[in-house]
Amino acid sequence: MAGQGELSSYSSRGRQKLESLLNKNMRIRMTDGRTLVGLFLCTDRDCNVILGSAQEFLKSSDSFSQGEPRVLGLAMIPGHHVVSIEVESDSLGL
């Protein structure tokens, strides 16, 4: 069982990691096949995610046709619908 100091340290590292991702472009895949791309603005203890300047890409049966994105603006993605989250490489400053 982890001690109080270990839990505090783990929580602090997690918070620092999330803070380092603020205002980075994120790609979030959802359970219904949609993908949302936008700036990571915040999250909460239920793992809901808020994206700014979000665009929605629909699941395509043809992998070559992405179609036009739908502009959403500010979007809240419920945590239970998130399948995966990726940070776009161009926002990492590589």
Secondary structure by P-SEA (a helix, b strand, c coil): cccaaaaaaaaaaaaaaaaaacccbbbbbccccbbbbccccccccccbbbbccbbbbccccccccccbbbbbcbbbbbcccccccccccccccc
